[in-house]
Amino acid sequence: MNAPNSFSPLSLSNRSHWASRGAISFLMQQGVENPGVLSLAAGLVDPTTLPVELAQQQLTDLLADDARARECLQYGTTPGSEHLRRELLPFFAGLEKSTPQELDLTADDLLLTTGSQQLLSLTCDALFNPGDICLVAAPTYFVFLGALEAVGAQAISVKTDSDGMCPDALDETLASLEQEGKLDRVKLIYLVSYYENPSGVSLATTRRKRIVELAKKWSKSHRLIILEDAAYRELQYDGEVYPSIWSFDTDREHVIYTQTFSKSFSPGVRVGFGLVPDELKKPFSDLKGNDDFGSAHLNQRLMAGVLDSGKYAPHVDQVKASYTLKRDAMLAAADKYFSDIEGVTWEHPHGGLYVWMSLPENIPTGFDSRLFEEAVQRQNVMYVPGELCFAADAVERNHMRLSYGVLPPDRIDEGMRSLAAAIRVIASQS
Ligand SMILES: Cc1ncc(COP(=O)(O)O)c(C=O)c1O
């Protein structure tokens, strides 16, 4: 008998190859290989504010009754637990400063997903053929750039400033794509509407409205969809309260909306939800059915119990109070250590988990840069290189994403001091 043929090469799909960006793996590996390093890179939520007691209480309650326990431990359905979808109606309507009746929403309009990440990839699966185009902010959420690559879609950058994606630039980009004969390939505009990962900026209210109008205007051979990623919506610390982009899409034809309990409650439960235009409900459900025929039912029931208990809002208030202190610690440290380094600027986020810092153009920040090496190897601090967050057509190399999610305020201060020291070393050599 022949020995097992262990040397034959694997024949992987194109999608496997397209999916191999690897940036996250590299960052995680750096974290593991350098355990003493202070991480301003990790986008994880603060472990001290995770809702241990609340989760314990709810799970105990859920499982205390045998019949209910059996129900929760059974498979759910593809769109997800009706209990949770019903709880989500007033919850979501509350964020919209409205009621489910006024919004004309029912539980059938909601799709529950495994984190919001699953809704992002379902969107890619539902809309893109290889070569299709997605318009993105610059910078944008780098994991979504990976999801686009994984389906062979092309990301095209649209000029972005501290109020988010610029509608005039979006209009111009669409006009030039039409001139090049590529408009029929443009399927999606992706927007992280609140406290974007990585830049911390939110899309200005007037721009939200305008971008929905532009999606309508440029829907010619097919409907142009906006994917509104509201992952950080609830983590608002101060500043303006923004209506969703979804709220401007009065015909409910152009916006896919997604939100998550990862940031406000626990990323471990992997519960996200979405609203999609009617005609996308079936394709999404078909794709999700093939993938997992429903996200973790027990976790959805846990979230339903938490929302129903009345303890969710106080928990979120606590989380926000903790992040506010940490955001302030990072901004104070930025003032203290970076103000006198020429050409360094940073955004002041009103929510979310990130501060976006820009350096002079002659100081690149990538994994292979002298700064990254100096920071990780000698100053014991790590950040996310900004270049990961740009589509290939407009990469900028002189930014950093700094997260205040994980570290306590005193360690944030220490990390920022070390990072400033690393920048001074590199600036003095440039
Ligand atoms: C902008 C953005 N969208 C979506 C996600 C996905 O999160 P989850 O799948 O945990 O909901 C993240 C996670 O960090 C994010 O930053």
Ligand as a Chemical Component Dictionary entry (heavy atoms), coordinates in Angstrom:
data_LIG
# 
_chem_comp.id                   LIG 
_chem_comp.type                 NON-POLYMER 
_chem_comp.pdbx_formal_charge   0 
_chem_comp.three_letter_code    LIG 
# 
loop_
_chem_comp_atom.comp_id 
_chem_comp_atom.atom_id 
_chem_comp_atom.alt_atom_id 
_chem_comp_atom.type_symbol 
_chem_comp_atom.charge 
_chem_comp_atom.model_Cartn_x 
_chem_comp_atom.model_Cartn_y 
_chem_comp_atom.model_Cartn_z 
_chem_comp_atom.pdbx_ordinal 
LIG C1 C1 C 0 -15.566 48.901 12.818 1  
LIG C2 C2 C 0 -15.793 47.506 13.271 2  
LIG N1 N1 N 0 -16.780 46.805 12.714 3  
LIG C3 C3 C 0 -17.041 45.546 13.063 4  
LIG C4 C4 C 0 -16.286 44.911 14.035 5  
LIG C5 C5 C 0 -16.606 43.483 14.339 6  
LIG O1 O1 O 0 -16.854 43.256 15.652 7  
LIG P1 P1 P 0 -17.771 42.054 16.156 8  
LIG O2 O2 O 0 -17.746 40.981 15.114 9  
LIG O3 O3 O 0 -17.137 41.621 17.413 10 
LIG O4 O4 O 0 -19.128 42.613 16.322 11 
LIG C6 C6 C 0 -15.233 45.595 14.652 12 
LIG C7 C7 C 0 -14.389 44.943 15.653 13 
LIG O5 O5 O 0 -13.449 45.454 16.182 14 
LIG C8 C8 C 0 -14.988 46.927 14.265 15 
LIG O6 O6 O 0 -14.003 47.652 14.807 16 
# 
loop_
_chem_comp_bond.comp_id 
_chem_comp_bond.atom_id_1 
_chem_comp_bond.atom_id_2 
_chem_comp_bond.value_order 
_chem_comp_bond.pdbx_ordinal 
LIG C1 C2 SING 1  
LIG C2 N1 SING 2  
LIG C2 C8 DOUB 3  
LIG N1 C3 DOUB 4  
LIG C3 C4 SING 5  
LIG C4 C5 SING 6  
LIG C4 C6 DOUB 7  
LIG C5 O1 SING 8  
LIG O1 P1 SING 9  
LIG P1 O2 DOUB 10 
LIG P1 O3 SING 11 
LIG P1 O4 SING 12 
LIG C6 C7 SING 13 
LIG C6 C8 SING 14 
LIG C7 O5 DOUB 15 
LIG C8 O6 SING 16 
# 
